[in-house]
Amino acid sequence: MGFVTDLVLKYTGESDWFTLDRPLIFAYRAGIGDVNIIVPEGFRTDLASIPPAVTPILPVNDTHMKAAVLHDFMYRDQMVTRSLADRIFLAAMRELKIPGWKAWAMYAAVRLFGGRAWEKNAAKA
C-alpha cells in the first residue's frame, strides 16, 4: 500500500499551478479490498492550499506534496465522499512518514476548512 509512482510535476507558468507530467498512483486498502487511485497525467494542481501565515511551519513544497496532489484530485473528481477523501489524505501522509503532528494538523485543516472547495467543485460537475 502507498504511492506506486513518483510525483513528476511541470510548472504551468501561471502563479502556483503545476500539471502532472505522468500519472500519480496511490494504492489504498479499502473495505472492499485494494483500490488504486490514479491521478491522471495533465492533472492541474496548486499543491497544498496552505495560508501564507502558516507556511513557515507547513511549507507548500514539502514531503506531503504527493498526498496534497492526491487530495486535490479527490476533491475535484469527487469519486468518494469528502470524509473518505480526507481520511485517504491522512493515510497517504502516514505512508509518506509525515510527522504525526503535521499530518493531523493538515487533516484537521481540510476537515474544518475544505467544505467550500468541495462544494465549489461539486457545483462544476
ABEGO torsion letter per residue (X at the ends): XEBABBBBBBBAGBEABBBBABBBBBBBBBAAEBBBBBBBBGBBBAEBBBBAAAAAABBABBAAAAAAAAAAAAAAAGABBAAAAAAAAAAAAAAAGBBAAAAAAAAAAAAAAAAAAAAAAAAAX
